[in-house]
Amino acid sequence: MGRALASEYPEIEETLDKAGELIGIDLKQLCFFGPDAELTRTSNAQPALLAVSVATMKIVAKHITPAVVLGHSLGEYSALVACGAMRFEDAVLLVRKRGELMESAADGSGAMCAVIGLDLAQVERVCRSVSEYGTVVPANINCPGQIVISGHREAVRLAAEEASRIGARRTVMLNVSGAFHSPLMETPARLFAPHLDAVPIRDAQVPIVSNVTGTAVWSGSEIKELLLRQLTSPVRFEDCVRALVQLGVDGCVELGPQKVVSGLVRRTAKGMPVFNVETGQDVLELLRFVKEE
């Protein structure tokens, strides 16, 4: 993760080294060479993804200034660094603690499942229909026809079966360690609160679209409140992307590894130019597009 850009841009190694020093691990080694089992641990993956995303942002920001920022779940912290609301150093330490607390809540009782082909109202009805077996709620409302549910393992399993019965094209149990973005995260949220309170969050220099509300916010105090709620609330990413359109955004750039978020944007805002920056060639293609526009 990050190796493809690191050979051309020193910002990658510099940012990973800085983040690694803050949390006391060789984050660069872990990102570039693994092992995967250690990198994908929630407590390591969160600062690693943040560092790579912020480093990529530094590369792109030499040429492009964002008008609006947003992120998906953990990505919201990278977005806060990008809009000047949070210092990178504070973000690294916060997401490390966030990951540790989320990891500690993973006792095997929670699960998440992607439901493909149903709308939000249908998924909400499915969740209510099995509520006697435990908590299960929509957790990631990603794009039209793609919603992730989260909660107690048995309730999630039964909800997936019911979703298939009423017409879902597919359900996929996710390989995650807990029931994220659900009421089962209330204890991690309570323990995270004092760490979040200790970090200064400034007003955003450009609007950030909140996962919790799907609307643009600027106020540092409001951002802080929403960050805490984010742990137990659904990620309303489809609403976030629709907010971008309403704000007049005419192109999106995904900063960091993989192209998952780019795909969600394309399915929601059809026709909007979307770029993922993961390699040097990706940077060149983005700059070529911007110059032509």
VENLIN-V635979 format. One record per residue. N is the residue number from 1. RES is the residue in three letters. OMEGA is omega in whole degrees, -180 to 180 (NA if undefined). Layout:
BEGIN
[[N/RES/OMEGA] [N/RES/OMEGA]]
END
This chain:
BEGIN
[[1/MET/-179] [2/GLY/-175] [3/ARG/-176] [4/ALA/179] [5/LEU/-174] [6/ALA/-179] [7/SER/-178] [8/GLU/-174] [9/TYR/-178] [10/PRO/-179] [11/GLU/-178] [12/ILE/-178] [13/GLU/-179] [14/GLU/-178] [15/THR/177] [16/LEU/178] [17/ASP/-180] [18/LYS/179] [19/ALA/180] [20/GLY/177] [21/GLU/-178] [22/LEU/-176] [23/ILE/172] [24/GLY/175] [25/ILE/177] [26/ASP/-174] [27/LEU/179] [28/LYS/178] [29/GLN/-177] [30/LEU/-179] [31/CYS/-175] [32/PHE/-170] [33/PHE/179] [34/GLY/8] [35/PRO/-177] [36/ASP/-177] [37/ALA/179] [38/GLU/-180] [39/LEU/-175] [40/THR/171] [41/ARG/-174] [42/THR/-177] [43/SER/176] [44/ASN/-176] [45/ALA/-176] [46/GLN/176] [47/PRO/179] [48/ALA/179] [49/LEU/178] [50/LEU/-176] [51/ALA/180] [52/VAL/180] [53/SER/-180] [54/VAL/177] [55/ALA/178] [56/THR/177] [57/MET/179] [58/LYS/179] [59/ILE/-177] [60/VAL/-176] [61/ALA/174] [62/LYS/-174] [63/HIS/-174] [64/ILE/174] [65/THR/-178] [66/PRO/174] [67/ALA/-180] [68/VAL/176] [69/VAL/172] [70/LEU/176] [71/GLY/179] [72/HIS/179] [73/SER/178] [74/LEU/-178] [75/GLY/178] [76/GLU/179] [77/TYR/174] [78/SER/179] [79/ALA/179] [80/LEU/174] [81/VAL/-177] [82/ALA/-178] [83/CYS/175] [84/GLY/-179] [85/ALA/-176] [86/MET/174] [87/ARG/179] [88/PHE/-179] [89/GLU/179] [90/ASP/-179] [91/ALA/180] [92/VAL/-178] [93/LEU/179] [94/LEU/-177] [95/VAL/174] [96/ARG/178] [97/LYS/177] [98/ARG/180] [99/GLY/179] [100/GLU/-179] [101/LEU/177] [102/MET/178] [103/GLU/-178] [104/SER/180] [105/ALA/-177] [106/ALA/-178] [107/ASP/180] [108/GLY/-177] [109/SER/-177] [110/GLY/180] [111/ALA/175] [112/MET/-177] [113/CYS/175] [114/ALA/178] [115/VAL/-176] [116/ILE/172] [117/GLY/175] [118/LEU/176] [119/ASP/-174] [120/LEU/-179] [121/ALA/178] [122/GLN/-179] [123/VAL/178] [124/GLU/178] [125/ARG/178] [126/VAL/-180] [127/CYS/179] [128/ARG/-174] [129/SER/-179] [130/VAL/-173] [131/SER/179] [132/GLU/-179] [133/TYR/179] [134/GLY/180] [135/THR/169] [136/VAL/-174] [137/VAL/169] [138/PRO/-176] [139/ALA/177] [140/ASN/177] [141/ILE/-163] [142/ASN/-177] [143/CYS/180] [144/PRO/177] [145/GLY/177] [146/GLN/-178] [147/ILE/177] [148/VAL/176] [149/ILE/-173] [150/SER/177] [151/GLY/178] [152/HIS/-171] [153/ARG/-177] [154/GLU/178] [155/ALA/177] [156/VAL/180] [157/ARG/-179] [158/LEU/178] [159/ALA/178] [160/ALA/178] [161/GLU/-180] [162/GLU/178] [163/ALA/178] [164/SER/-178] [165/ARG/-176] [166/ILE/171] [167/GLY/175] [168/ALA/-180] [169/ARG/-176] [170/ARG/169] [171/THR/-175] [172/VAL/174] [173/MET/-175] [174/LEU/179] [175/ASN/180] [176/VAL/-173] [177/SER/-179] [178/GLY/-179] [179/ALA/-174] [180/PHE/179] [181/HIS/177] [182/SER/177] [183/PRO/178] [184/LEU/178] [185/MET/-178] [186/GLU/179] [187/THR/175] [188/PRO/180] [189/ALA/180] [190/ARG/-180] [191/LEU/180] [192/PHE/-173] [193/ALA/-179] [194/PRO/177] [195/HIS/178] [196/LEU/-180] [197/ASP/-176] [198/ALA/-176] [199/VAL/176] [200/PRO/175] [201/ILE/-178] [202/ARG/171] [203/ASP/-177] [204/ALA/178] [205/GLN/170] [206/VAL/-176] [207/PRO/171] [208/ILE/-180] [209/VAL/-174] [210/SER/174] [211/ASN/-174] [212/VAL/-174] [213/THR/-174] [214/GLY/-180] [215/THR/-179] [216/ALA/177] [217/VAL/178] [218/TRP/-171] [219/SER/178] [220/GLY/180] [221/SER/179] [222/GLU/177] [223/ILE/-178] [224/LYS/179] [225/GLU/-178] [226/LEU/177] [227/LEU/179] [228/LEU/179] [229/ARG/-176] [230/GLN/-177] [231/LEU/-176] [232/THR/-177] [233/SER/176] [234/PRO/172] [235/VAL/-177] [236/ARG/-172] [237/PHE/177] [238/GLU/177] [239/ASP/178] [240/CYS/-179] [241/VAL/177] [242/ARG/177] [243/ALA/177] [244/LEU/-180] [245/VAL/180] [246/GLN/179] [247/LEU/177] [248/GLY/178] [249/VAL/-177] [250/ASP/175] [251/GLY/-178] [252/CYS/176] [253/VAL/175] [254/GLU/-177] [255/LEU/178] [256/GLY/-174] [257/PRO/177] [258/GLN/-177] [259/LYS/-175] [260/VAL/-177] [261/VAL/177] [262/SER/179] [263/GLY/179] [264/LEU/179] [265/VAL/-178] [266/ARG/-178] [267/ARG/-178] [268/THR/-179] [269/ALA/-174] [270/LYS/179] [271/GLY/179] [272/MET/175] [273/PRO/-179] [274/VAL/180] [275/PHE/170] [276/ASN/-178] [277/VAL/-178] [278/GLU/-179] [279/THR/176] [280/GLY/178] [281/GLN/177] [282/ASP/178] [283/VAL/-179] [284/LEU/-180] [285/GLU/178] [286/LEU/-178] [287/LEU/177] [288/ARG/179] [289/PHE/-179] [290/VAL/-180] [291/LYS/-179] [292/GLU/180] [293/GLU/NA]]
END
